[in-house]
């Protein structure tokens, strides 16, 4: 279940210096931190499965709450981890320079191009899912010029982007149009990738930048982890709590959101957001959507809240793997899935396509459990014989040409 130095981005984890030198992972200091990232990626994979092949959100009970919780937040966690990966590949604490830096940049570019192509191919299968891979490829290219910045500059840019991006997208709406979910089987264009698609770059890049900033921190220090956890809590409360207050305190906002929600026919989101993901927000008809923290509302408060949840999950996974070594064995199957997250993601899109599932978001619970169980068994068995998943191995081979750069 250890990562190879050339493991791909989605969001793939680059190795520690100890791994690059070929030392056994079991003796490398801080190996729990790397395994913790695999665990977080595995949870993100399961969250994406829940969104695409799980029961409908909004039901009463624990299952309904978990389905709501996965909406938007699992993809945000993926994006934050993707930023973590970019920082790790280009040099975690100290950005690489010289030939090593150029090789790292080339690796990220190659991965981005492959993800753009693979995401387009998955979109053209016609599954009723908006594949995120093409968007991720664009994200990697957009943040690459910032890969040599430290934690504070990256965090400041992420904050500024989260404040400006959604407002700019709202202003551009008359020009670029509203949200467009293309007919199944049609590949996304640049306008969709940047502005109107399921994961528009103008509002999703802050997640990647936040992940890069976290990666630049000294994650071995307990004090740093505590500050990160508190930051995650603060962001989550600001995003979701601030949205709830704003919607209820701004005159006319609650009524506008309610009307949009009723007109959409969409299931409502958790109480703190009080809105549907596609009925309101940047792509809604009311300016009140700018106050929404619902997943995929593309509003500032949504970005803030989801980033906070992602940081909390990552911090908890890192701390758990370091503090409780025995937990690694129990979490082994989830870690195995996370160690080959690209393969696991493509697997479920291809499975939906082969099964000809027309409405993946309203499947019975046993369908979701079947997807999770099958990928977990496959990943666990595969990891006993190979260090990387099949697509991760192919990605590593493709990026091998970067070593020729001098």
Secondary structure, DSSP 8 states (H G I E B T S, - for coil): ----TT---SS-----HHHHTT--GGGSTTHHHHHHHHHHHHHHHHHHHHHHHS--TT-SSHHHHHHHHHTTHHHHHHHHHHHHHHHHHT-SSS---HHHHHHHHHHHHHHHHHHHHHHHHHHTTT-SS--SHHHHHHHHHHHGGGTT--HHHHHHHHHHHHHHHHHHHHHHHHHH-S-----TT----HHIIIIISTT-HHHHHHHHHHHHHHHTS-TT-HHHHHHHHHHHHHHHIIIIIHHHHHHHHSTTHHHHHHHHHHHHT-----TTT-S-TTTSSTTSSSGGGGG--STT---HHHHHHHHHHHHHHHHHHHHHHHH-HHHHHHTHHHHHHHHTHHHHHHHHHHHHHHHT-S-GGG--HHHHHHHHHHHHHHHHHHHTT-SS-HHHHHHHHHGGGGGG--
